[in-house]
């Protein structure tokens, strides 16, 4: 993996929140630019095709599913568009979009989506028993860690985007 260079014009959170470079809210967000840079760096790393252990298709579907569970249609659209670019499996895409991972055959993606649901909707269910189901589905320990980091990042991203949108709407009134 290579370390990407931060481009303020390609900041995904800014784009998803509808922030224009130079706007008051954009300037406010970038007062602590290291947070924006780190957030974008996390995004770039977690969705780097070279990341080992979990396929980019699986990572995009997990992100899409987490956003769908949160009701964040704009983020769902973002991850769906990225998934379509790499031609993800239509059945897998449908399962992530409808929120029905049990429709998938037993295996990696189904286990990942079920784990995603547990961590995002009922974190208490993301316990040892839930984690142990992942290696049983063929997911290595480093991939389990990466999956957990991905879910945590998407949860963070959802909240930051929602907060920025709320601030933008309040400022518009």
CNS distance restraints for C-alpha pairs under 8 A (distance, minus, plus):
assign (resid   1 and name CA) (resid  45 and name CA) 7.95 0.50 0.50
assign (resid   1 and name CA) (resid  48 and name CA) 7.21 0.50 0.50
assign (resid   1 and name CA) (resid  50 and name CA) 5.66 0.50 0.50
assign (resid   1 and name CA) (resid  51 and name CA) 6.88 0.50 0.50
assign (resid   3 and name CA) (resid  45 and name CA) 7.97 0.50 0.50
assign (resid   4 and name CA) (resid  41 and name CA) 7.21 0.50 0.50
assign (resid   4 and name CA) (resid  44 and name CA) 7.13 0.50 0.50
assign (resid   6 and name CA) (resid  10 and name CA) 7.97 0.50 0.50
assign (resid   6 and name CA) (resid  11 and name CA) 7.88 0.50 0.50
assign (resid   6 and name CA) (resid  37 and name CA) 6.27 0.50 0.50
assign (resid   6 and name CA) (resid  40 and name CA) 7.33 0.50 0.50
assign (resid   6 and name CA) (resid  41 and name CA) 7.44 0.50 0.50
assign (resid   7 and name CA) (resid  11 and name CA) 6.59 0.50 0.50
assign (resid   8 and name CA) (resid  21 and name CA) 7.77 0.50 0.50
assign (resid   9 and name CA) (resid  21 and name CA) 7.11 0.50 0.50
assign (resid  10 and name CA) (resid  15 and name CA) 7.42 0.50 0.50
assign (resid  11 and name CA) (resid  15 and name CA) 6.27 0.50 0.50
assign (resid  11 and name CA) (resid  36 and name CA) 7.85 0.50 0.50
assign (resid  11 and name CA) (resid  40 and name CA) 6.20 0.50 0.50
assign (resid  12 and name CA) (resid  16 and name CA) 6.02 0.50 0.50
assign (resid  12 and name CA) (resid  40 and name CA) 6.82 0.50 0.50
assign (resid  13 and name CA) (resid  17 and name CA) 5.98 0.50 0.50
assign (resid  13 and name CA) (resid  40 and name CA) 7.64 0.50 0.50
assign (resid  13 and name CA) (resid 157 and name CA) 7.05 0.50 0.50
assign (resid  13 and name CA) (resid 160 and name CA) 7.57 0.50 0.50
assign (resid  13 and name CA) (resid 161 and name CA) 6.13 0.50 0.50
assign (resid  14 and name CA) (resid  18 and name CA) 6.03 0.50 0.50
assign (resid  14 and name CA) (resid  19 and name CA) 4.99 0.50 0.50
assign (resid  14 and name CA) (resid  20 and name CA) 7.39 0.50 0.50
assign (resid  14 and name CA) (resid  26 and name CA) 7.31 0.50 0.50
assign (resid  14 and name CA) (resid 161 and name CA) 7.87 0.50 0.50
assign (resid  15 and name CA) (resid  19 and name CA) 6.06 0.50 0.50
assign (resid  15 and name CA) (resid  20 and name CA) 7.84 0.50 0.50
assign (resid  16 and name CA) (resid  74 and name CA) 7.10 0.50 0.50
assign (resid  16 and name CA) (resid  75 and name CA) 7.05 0.50 0.50
assign (resid  16 and name CA) (resid 161 and name CA) 6.55 0.50 0.50
assign (resid  17 and name CA) (resid 161 and name CA) 5.15 0.50 0.50
assign (resid  17 and name CA) (resid 162 and name CA) 7.35 0.50 0.50
assign (resid  17 and name CA) (resid 164 and name CA) 5.97 0.50 0.50
assign (resid  17 and name CA) (resid 165 and name CA) 5.44 0.50 0.50
assign (resid  18 and name CA) (resid 165 and name CA) 7.47 0.50 0.50
assign (resid  19 and name CA) (resid  23 and name CA) 6.92 0.50 0.50
assign (resid  19 and name CA) (resid  25 and name CA) 6.95 0.50 0.50
assign (resid  19 and name CA) (resid  26 and name CA) 5.63 0.50 0.50
assign (resid  20 and name CA) (resid  26 and name CA) 6.37 0.50 0.50
assign (resid  21 and name CA) (resid  26 and name CA) 5.96 0.50 0.50
assign (resid  21 and name CA) (resid  27 and name CA) 7.52 0.50 0.50
assign (resid  22 and name CA) (resid  26 and name CA) 6.13 0.50 0.50
assign (resid  22 and name CA) (resid  27 and name CA) 6.00 0.50 0.50
assign (resid  23 and name CA) (resid  27 and name CA) 6.09 0.50 0.50
assign (resid  24 and name CA) (resid  28 and name CA) 6.15 0.50 0.50
assign (resid  25 and name CA) (resid  29 and name CA) 6.15 0.50 0.50
assign (resid  25 and name CA) (resid 164 and name CA) 7.79 0.50 0.50
assign (resid  25 and name CA) (resid 167 and name CA) 7.80 0.50 0.50
assign (resid  25 and name CA) (resid 168 and name CA) 7.02 0.50 0.50
assign (resid  26 and name CA) (resid  30 and name CA) 6.23 0.50 0.50
assign (resid  27 and name CA) (resid  31 and name CA) 6.21 0.50 0.50
assign (resid  29 and name CA) (resid  33 and name CA) 7.31 0.50 0.50
assign (resid  29 and name CA) (resid  36 and name CA) 7.43 0.50 0.50
assign (resid  30 and name CA) (resid  34 and name CA) 7.96 0.50 0.50
assign (resid  30 and name CA) (resid  35 and name CA) 7.85 0.50 0.50
assign (resid  30 and name CA) (resid  36 and name CA) 6.51 0.50 0.50
assign (resid  32 and name CA) (resid  36 and name CA) 7.25 0.50 0.50
assign (resid  33 and name CA) (resid  37 and name CA) 6.08 0.50 0.50
assign (resid  34 and name CA) (resid  38 and name CA) 5.90 0.50 0.50
assign (resid  35 and name CA) (resid  39 and name CA) 6.00 0.50 0.50
assign (resid  36 and name CA) (resid  40 and name CA) 6.16 0.50 0.50
assign (resid  37 and name CA) (resid  41 and name CA) 5.97 0.50 0.50
assign (resid  38 and name CA) (resid  42 and name CA) 6.08 0.50 0.50
assign (resid  39 and name CA) (resid  43 and name CA) 6.33 0.50 0.50
assign (resid  40 and name CA) (resid  44 and name CA) 6.07 0.50 0.50
assign (resid  41 and name CA) (resid  45 and name CA) 6.04 0.50 0.50
assign (resid  42 and name CA) (resid  46 and name CA) 5.95 0.50 0.50
assign (resid  42 and name CA) (resid 153 and name CA) 7.57 0.50 0.50
assign (resid  43 and name CA) (resid  47 and name CA) 6.07 0.50 0.50
assign (resid  43 and name CA) (resid 153 and name CA) 7.77 0.50 0.50
assign (resid  44 and name CA) (resid  48 and name CA) 5.78 0.50 0.50
assign (resid  45 and name CA) (resid  51 and name CA) 7.41 0.50 0.50
assign (resid  46 and name CA) (resid  51 and name CA) 7.14 0.50 0.50
assign (resid  46 and name CA) (resid  59 and name CA) 7.91 0.50 0.50
assign (resid  46 and name CA) (resid 146 and name CA) 7.92 0.50 0.50
assign (resid  46 and name CA) (resid 150 and name CA) 6.44 0.50 0.50
assign (resid  47 and name CA) (resid  51 and name CA) 7.43 0.50 0.50
assign (resid  47 and name CA) (resid  56 and name CA) 6.44 0.50 0.50
assign (resid  47 and name CA) (resid  59 and name CA) 7.04 0.50 0.50
assign (resid  47 and name CA) (resid  60 and name CA) 7.58 0.50 0.50
assign (resid  48 and name CA) (resid  56 and name CA) 7.36 0.50 0.50
assign (resid  49 and name CA) (resid  55 and name CA) 7.45 0.50 0.50
assign (resid  49 and name CA) (resid  56 and name CA) 5.59 0.50 0.50
assign (resid  51 and name CA) (resid  55 and name CA) 7.69 0.50 0.50
assign (resid  51 and name CA) (resid  56 and name CA) 7.84 0.50 0.50
assign (resid  52 and name CA) (resid 143 and name CA) 7.66 0.50 0.50
assign (resid  53 and name CA) (resid 139 and name CA) 7.58 0.50 0.50
assign (resid  53 and name CA) (resid 140 and name CA) 6.99 0.50 0.50
assign (resid  53 and name CA) (resid 142 and name CA) 6.95 0.50 0.50
assign (resid  53 and name CA) (resid 143 and name CA) 4.83 0.50 0.50
assign (resid  53 and name CA) (resid 146 and name CA) 7.96 0.50 0.50
assign (resid  54 and name CA) (resid  58 and name CA) 6.34 0.50 0.50
assign (resid  54 and name CA) (resid  59 and name CA) 6.62 0.50 0.50
assign (resid  54 and name CA) (resid 143 and name CA) 5.96 0.50 0.50
assign (resid  54 and name CA) (resid 146 and name CA) 7.77 0.50 0.50
assign (resid  54 and name CA) (resid 147 and name CA) 7.65 0.50 0.50
assign (resid  55 and name CA) (resid  59 and name CA) 6.32 0.50 0.50
assign (resid  56 and name CA) (resid  60 and name CA) 6.09 0.50 0.50
assign (resid  57 and name CA) (resid  61 and name CA) 6.18 0.50 0.50
assign (resid  57 and name CA) (resid  83 and name CA) 6.41 0.50 0.50
assign (resid  57 and name CA) (resid  86 and name CA) 7.31 0.50 0.50
assign (resid  57 and name CA) (resid  88 and name CA) 5.94 0.50 0.50
assign (resid  58 and name CA) (resid  62 and name CA) 6.10 0.50 0.50
assign (resid  58 and name CA) (resid 109 and name CA) 6.42 0.50 0.50
assign (resid  59 and name CA) (resid  63 and name CA) 6.17 0.50 0.50
assign (resid  59 and name CA) (resid 147 and name CA) 7.69 0.50 0.50
assign (resid  59 and name CA) (resid 150 and name CA) 7.52 0.50 0.50
assign (resid  60 and name CA) (resid  64 and name CA) 6.02 0.50 0.50
assign (resid  60 and name CA) (resid  79 and name CA) 5.95 0.50 0.50
assign (resid  60 and name CA) (resid  80 and name CA) 7.63 0.50 0.50
assign (resid  60 and name CA) (resid  82 and name CA) 7.24 0.50 0.50
assign (resid  60 and name CA) (resid  83 and name CA) 5.96 0.50 0.50
assign (resid  61 and name CA) (resid  65 and name CA) 5.97 0.50 0.50
assign (resid  61 and name CA) (resid  79 and name CA) 7.45 0.50 0.50
assign (resid  61 and name CA) (resid  80 and name CA) 7.80 0.50 0.50
assign (resid  61 and name CA) (resid  83 and name CA) 7.15 0.50 0.50
assign (resid  61 and name CA) (resid  92 and name CA) 7.77 0.50 0.50
assign (resid  61 and name CA) (resid  93 and name CA) 6.68 0.50 0.50
assign (resid  61 and name CA) (resid  96 and name CA) 6.13 0.50 0.50
assign (resid  62 and name CA) (resid  66 and name CA) 6.13 0.50 0.50
assign (resid  62 and name CA) (resid  96 and name CA) 7.38 0.50 0.50
assign (resid  62 and name CA) (resid 112 and name CA) 7.01 0.50 0.50
assign (resid  62 and name CA) (resid 113 and name CA) 6.02 0.50 0.50
assign (resid  62 and name CA) (resid 116 and name CA) 6.88 0.50 0.50
assign (resid  62 and name CA) (resid 151 and name CA) 7.54 0.50 0.50
assign (resid  63 and name CA) (resid  67 and name CA) 6.19 0.50 0.50
assign (resid  63 and name CA) (resid  76 and name CA) 7.95 0.50 0.50
assign (resid  63 and name CA) (resid  79 and name CA) 6.71 0.50 0.50
assign (resid  63 and name CA) (resid 150 and name CA) 7.51 0.50 0.50
assign (resid  63 and name CA) (resid 151 and name CA) 7.00 0.50 0.50
assign (resid  63 and name CA) (resid 154 and name CA) 6.27 0.50 0.50
assign (resid  64 and name CA) (resid  68 and name CA) 6.08 0.50 0.50
assign (resid  64 and name CA) (resid  75 and name CA) 7.28 0.50 0.50
assign (resid  64 and name CA) (resid  76 and name CA) 5.03 0.50 0.50
assign (resid  64 and name CA) (resid  77 and name CA) 7.95 0.50 0.50
assign (resid  64 and name CA) (resid  79 and name CA) 5.26 0.50 0.50
assign (resid  64 and name CA) (resid  80 and name CA) 6.43 0.50 0.50
assign (resid  64 and name CA) (resid  96 and name CA) 6.68 0.50 0.50
assign (resid  64 and name CA) (resid  97 and name CA) 7.14 0.50 0.50
assign (resid  65 and name CA) (resid  69 and name CA) 6.14 0.50 0.50
assign (resid  65 and name CA) (resid  76 and name CA) 7.53 0.50 0.50
assign (resid  65 and name CA) (resid  96 and name CA) 4.88 0.50 0.50
assign (resid  65 and name CA) (resid  97 and name CA) 6.25 0.50 0.50
assign (resid  65 and name CA) (resid  99 and name CA) 6.68 0.50 0.50
assign (resid  65 and name CA) (resid 113 and name CA) 7.12 0.50 0.50
assign (resid  65 and name CA) (resid 116 and name CA) 7.77 0.50 0.50
assign (resid  66 and name CA) (resid  70 and name CA) 6.36 0.50 0.50
assign (resid  66 and name CA) (resid 116 and name CA) 6.51 0.50 0.50
assign (resid  66 and name CA) (resid 117 and name CA) 7.05 0.50 0.50
assign (resid  66 and name CA) (resid 120 and name CA) 6.90 0.50 0.50
assign (resid  66 and name CA) (resid 151 and name CA) 7.26 0.50 0.50
assign (resid  66 and name CA) (resid 154 and name CA) 7.18 0.50 0.50
assign (resid  66 and name CA) (resid 155 and name CA) 7.57 0.50 0.50
assign (resid  67 and name CA) (resid  71 and name CA) 6.20 0.50 0.50
assign (resid  67 and name CA) (resid  72 and name CA) 5.27 0.50 0.50
assign (resid  67 and name CA) (resid  73 and name CA) 7.19 0.50 0.50
assign (resid  67 and name CA) (resid  75 and name CA) 6.06 0.50 0.50
assign (resid  67 and name CA) (resid  76 and name CA) 5.47 0.50 0.50
assign (resid  67 and name CA) (resid 154 and name CA) 7.53 0.50 0.50
assign (resid  67 and name CA) (resid 158 and name CA) 7.20 0.50 0.50
assign (resid  68 and name CA) (resid  72 and name CA) 5.99 0.50 0.50
assign (resid  68 and name CA) (resid  73 and name CA) 6.65 0.50 0.50
assign (resid  68 and name CA) (resid  76 and name CA) 5.88 0.50 0.50
assign (resid  68 and name CA) (resid  96 and name CA) 7.88 0.50 0.50
assign (resid  68 and name CA) (resid  97 and name CA) 6.62 0.50 0.50
assign (resid  68 and name CA) (resid  99 and name CA) 7.25 0.50 0.50
assign (resid  69 and name CA) (resid  99 and name CA) 7.15 0.50 0.50
assign (resid  69 and name CA) (resid 117 and name CA) 7.46 0.50 0.50
assign (resid  69 and name CA) (resid 120 and name CA) 7.71 0.50 0.50
assign (resid  69 and name CA) (resid 121 and name CA) 7.70 0.50 0.50
assign (resid  70 and name CA) (resid 158 and name CA) 7.97 0.50 0.50
assign (resid  72 and name CA) (resid  76 and name CA) 6.21 0.50 0.50
assign (resid  72 and name CA) (resid 158 and name CA) 7.30 0.50 0.50
assign (resid  73 and name CA) (resid  77 and name CA) 6.09 0.50 0.50
assign (resid  74 and name CA) (resid  78 and name CA) 6.32 0.50 0.50
assign (resid  75 and name CA) (resid  79 and name CA) 6.26 0.50 0.50
assign (resid  75 and name CA) (resid 158 and name CA) 7.64 0.50 0.50
assign (resid  76 and name CA) (resid  80 and name CA) 5.90 0.50 0.50
assign (resid  77 and name CA) (resid  81 and name CA) 6.00 0.50 0.50
assign (resid  78 and name CA) (resid  82 and name CA) 6.42 0.50 0.50
assign (resid  79 and name CA) (resid  83 and name CA) 6.04 0.50 0.50
assign (resid  80 and name CA) (resid  84 and name CA) 6.11 0.50 0.50
assign (resid  81 and name CA) (resid  85 and name CA) 6.36 0.50 0.50
assign (resid  82 and name CA) (resid  86 and name CA) 6.89 0.50 0.50
assign (resid  83 and name CA) (resid  87 and name CA) 6.29 0.50 0.50
assign (resid  83 and name CA) (resid  88 and name CA) 5.69 0.50 0.50
assign (resid  84 and name CA) (resid  88 and name CA) 6.01 0.50 0.50
assign (resid  88 and name CA) (resid  92 and name CA) 7.34 0.50 0.50
assign (resid  88 and name CA) (resid  93 and name CA) 6.72 0.50 0.50
assign (resid  89 and name CA) (resid  93 and name CA) 6.16 0.50 0.50
assign (resid  90 and name CA) (resid  94 and name CA) 6.08 0.50 0.50
assign (resid  91 and name CA) (resid  95 and name CA) 6.26 0.50 0.50
assign (resid  91 and name CA) (resid 104 and name CA) 7.74 0.50 0.50
assign (resid  92 and name CA) (resid  96 and name CA) 6.34 0.50 0.50
assign (resid  92 and name CA) (resid 104 and name CA) 7.01 0.50 0.50
assign (resid  92 and name CA) (resid 109 and name CA) 7.98 0.50 0.50
assign (resid  93 and name CA) (resid  97 and name CA) 6.09 0.50 0.50
assign (resid  94 and name CA) (resid  98 and name CA) 5.94 0.50 0.50
assign (resid  95 and name CA) (resid  99 and name CA) 5.87 0.50 0.50
assign (resid  95 and name CA) (resid 100 and name CA) 5.08 0.50 0.50
assign (resid  95 and name CA) (resid 101 and name CA) 5.22 0.50 0.50
assign (resid  95 and name CA) (resid 102 and name CA) 7.96 0.50 0.50
assign (resid  95 and name CA) (resid 103 and name CA) 6.50 0.50 0.50
assign (resid  95 and name CA) (resid 104 and name CA) 6.88 0.50 0.50
assign (resid  96 and name CA) (resid 100 and name CA) 6.62 0.50 0.50
assign (resid  96 and name CA) (resid 101 and name CA) 6.43 0.50 0.50
assign (resid  96 and name CA) (resid 113 and name CA) 7.53 0.50 0.50
assign (resid 100 and name CA) (resid 104 and name CA) 7.97 0.50 0.50
assign (resid 101 and name CA) (resid 110 and name CA) 5.40 0.50 0.50
assign (resid 101 and name CA) (resid 113 and name CA) 6.08 0.50 0.50
assign (resid 101 and name CA) (resid 114 and name CA) 6.57 0.50 0.50
assign (resid 102 and name CA) (resid 110 and name CA) 6.65 0.50 0.50
assign (resid 102 and name CA) (resid 114 and name CA) 7.95 0.50 0.50
assign (resid 104 and name CA) (resid 109 and name CA) 7.94 0.50 0.50
assign (resid 104 and name CA) (resid 110 and name CA) 5.92 0.50 0.50
assign (resid 105 and name CA) (resid 110 and name CA) 6.96 0.50 0.50
assign (resid 106 and name CA) (resid 110 and name CA) 6.02 0.50 0.50
assign (resid 106 and name CA) (resid 111 and name CA) 7.33 0.50 0.50
assign (resid 106 and name CA) (resid 137 and name CA) 7.69 0.50 0.50
assign (resid 107 and name CA) (resid 111 and name CA) 6.15 0.50 0.50
assign (resid 107 and name CA) (resid 137 and name CA) 5.18 0.50 0.50
assign (resid 107 and name CA) (resid 138 and name CA) 7.43 0.50 0.50
assign (resid 108 and name CA) (resid 112 and name CA) 6.12 0.50 0.50
assign (resid 108 and name CA) (resid 134 and name CA) 7.42 0.50 0.50
assign (resid 108 and name CA) (resid 137 and name CA) 5.19 0.50 0.50
assign (resid 108 and name CA) (resid 138 and name CA) 6.27 0.50 0.50
assign (resid 108 and name CA) (resid 139 and name CA) 6.62 0.50 0.50
assign (resid 109 and name CA) (resid 113 and name CA) 6.10 0.50 0.50
assign (resid 110 and name CA) (resid 114 and name CA) 6.13 0.50 0.50
assign (resid 111 and name CA) (resid 115 and name CA) 6.08 0.50 0.50
assign (resid 111 and name CA) (resid 133 and name CA) 7.08 0.50 0.50
assign (resid 111 and name CA) (resid 134 and name CA) 6.06 0.50 0.50
assign (resid 111 and name CA) (resid 137 and name CA) 6.52 0.50 0.50
assign (resid 112 and name CA) (resid 116 and name CA) 6.05 0.50 0.50
assign (resid 112 and name CA) (resid 134 and name CA) 7.09 0.50 0.50
assign (resid 112 and name CA) (resid 147 and name CA) 7.68 0.50 0.50
assign (resid 113 and name CA) (resid 117 and name CA) 6.19 0.50 0.50
assign (resid 114 and name CA) (resid 118 and name CA) 6.32 0.50 0.50
assign (resid 115 and name CA) (resid 119 and name CA) 6.23 0.50 0.50
assign (resid 115 and name CA) (resid 126 and name CA) 6.82 0.50 0.50
assign (resid 115 and name CA) (resid 130 and name CA) 6.63 0.50 0.50
assign (resid 115 and name CA) (resid 131 and name CA) 7.58 0.50 0.50
assign (resid 116 and name CA) (resid 120 and name CA) 6.05 0.50 0.50
assign (resid 116 and name CA) (resid 151 and name CA) 6.59 0.50 0.50
assign (resid 117 and name CA) (resid 121 and name CA) 5.64 0.50 0.50
assign (resid 117 and name CA) (resid 122 and name CA) 7.31 0.50 0.50
assign (resid 118 and name CA) (resid 122 and name CA) 5.00 0.50 0.50
assign (resid 118 and name CA) (resid 123 and name CA) 5.67 0.50 0.50
assign (resid 118 and name CA) (resid 124 and name CA) 7.67 0.50 0.50
assign (resid 118 and name CA) (resid 125 and name CA) 5.47 0.50 0.50
assign (resid 118 and name CA) (resid 126 and name CA) 5.43 0.50 0.50
assign (resid 119 and name CA) (resid 123 and name CA) 4.27 0.50 0.50
assign (resid 119 and name CA) (resid 124 and name CA) 7.52 0.50 0.50
assign (resid 119 and name CA) (resid 125 and name CA) 6.92 0.50 0.50
assign (resid 119 and name CA) (resid 126 and name CA) 5.22 0.50 0.50
assign (resid 119 and name CA) (resid 151 and name CA) 7.70 0.50 0.50
assign (resid 120 and name CA) (resid 151 and name CA) 7.80 0.50 0.50
assign (resid 120 and name CA) (resid 155 and name CA) 7.57 0.50 0.50
assign (resid 122 and name CA) (resid 126 and name CA) 7.35 0.50 0.50
assign (resid 123 and name CA) (resid 127 and name CA) 7.93 0.50 0.50
assign (resid 125 and name CA) (resid 130 and name CA) 6.84 0.50 0.50
assign (resid 126 and name CA) (resid 130 and name CA) 5.44 0.50 0.50
assign (resid 126 and name CA) (resid 131 and name CA) 6.80 0.50 0.50
assign (resid 127 and name CA) (resid 131 and name CA) 6.31 0.50 0.50
assign (resid 128 and name CA) (resid 132 and name CA) 6.06 0.50 0.50
assign (resid 129 and name CA) (resid 133 and name CA) 6.61 0.50 0.50
assign (resid 130 and name CA) (resid 134 and name CA) 7.29 0.50 0.50
assign (resid 131 and name CA) (resid 135 and name CA) 7.71 0.50 0.50
assign (resid 131 and name CA) (resid 144 and name CA) 7.66 0.50 0.50
assign (resid 132 and name CA) (resid 136 and name CA) 6.74 0.50 0.50
assign (resid 133 and name CA) (resid 137 and name CA) 6.42 0.50 0.50
assign (resid 134 and name CA) (resid 138 and name CA) 6.70 0.50 0.50
assign (resid 134 and name CA) (resid 139 and name CA) 5.43 0.50 0.50
assign (resid 134 and name CA) (resid 140 and name CA) 7.82 0.50 0.50
assign (resid 134 and name CA) (resid 144 and name CA) 6.97 0.50 0.50
assign (resid 135 and name CA) (resid 139 and name CA) 4.53 0.50 0.50
assign (resid 135 and name CA) (resid 140 and name CA) 5.72 0.50 0.50
assign (resid 135 and name CA) (resid 141 and name CA) 7.00 0.50 0.50
assign (resid 135 and name CA) (resid 144 and name CA) 7.85 0.50 0.50
assign (resid 139 and name CA) (resid 143 and name CA) 6.04 0.50 0.50
assign (resid 139 and name CA) (resid 144 and name CA) 6.48 0.50 0.50
assign (resid 140 and name CA) (resid 144 and name CA) 6.22 0.50 0.50
assign (resid 141 and name CA) (resid 145 and name CA) 6.40 0.50 0.50
assign (resid 142 and name CA) (resid 146 and name CA) 6.24 0.50 0.50
assign (resid 143 and name CA) (resid 147 and name CA) 5.94 0.50 0.50
assign (resid 144 and name CA) (resid 148 and name CA) 6.17 0.50 0.50
assign (resid 145 and name CA) (resid 149 and name CA) 6.21 0.50 0.50
assign (resid 146 and name CA) (resid 150 and name CA) 6.06 0.50 0.50
assign (resid 147 and name CA) (resid 151 and name CA) 6.24 0.50 0.50
assign (resid 148 and name CA) (resid 152 and name CA) 6.17 0.50 0.50
assign (resid 149 and name CA) (resid 153 and name CA) 6.05 0.50 0.50
assign (resid 150 and name CA) (resid 154 and name CA) 6.18 0.50 0.50
assign (resid 151 and name CA) (resid 155 and name CA) 6.18 0.50 0.50
assign (resid 152 and name CA) (resid 156 and name CA) 6.27 0.50 0.50
assign (resid 153 and name CA) (resid 157 and name CA) 6.03 0.50 0.50
assign (resid 154 and name CA) (resid 158 and name CA) 6.02 0.50 0.50
assign (resid 155 and name CA) (resid 159 and name CA) 6.43 0.50 0.50
assign (resid 156 and name CA) (resid 160 and name CA) 6.22 0.50 0.50
assign (resid 157 and name CA) (resid 161 and name CA) 6.07 0.50 0.50
assign (resid 158 and name CA) (resid 162 and name CA) 6.06 0.50 0.50
assign (resid 159 and name CA) (resid 163 and name CA) 5.99 0.50 0.50
assign (resid 160 and name CA) (resid 164 and name CA) 6.11 0.50 0.50
assign (resid 161 and name CA) (resid 165 and name CA) 6.09 0.50 0.50
assign (resid 162 and name CA) (resid 166 and name CA) 6.14 0.50 0.50
assign (resid 163 and name CA) (resid 167 and name CA) 6.20 0.50 0.50
assign (resid 164 and name CA) (resid 168 and name CA) 6.06 0.50 0.50
assign (resid 165 and name CA) (resid 169 and name CA) 6.09 0.50 0.50
assign (resid 166 and name CA) (resid 170 and name CA) 6.10 0.50 0.50
assign (resid 167 and name CA) (resid 171 and name CA) 6.12 0.50 0.50
assign (resid 168 and name CA) (resid 172 and name CA) 6.27 0.50 0.50
assign (resid 169 and name CA) (resid 173 and name CA) 6.60 0.50 0.50
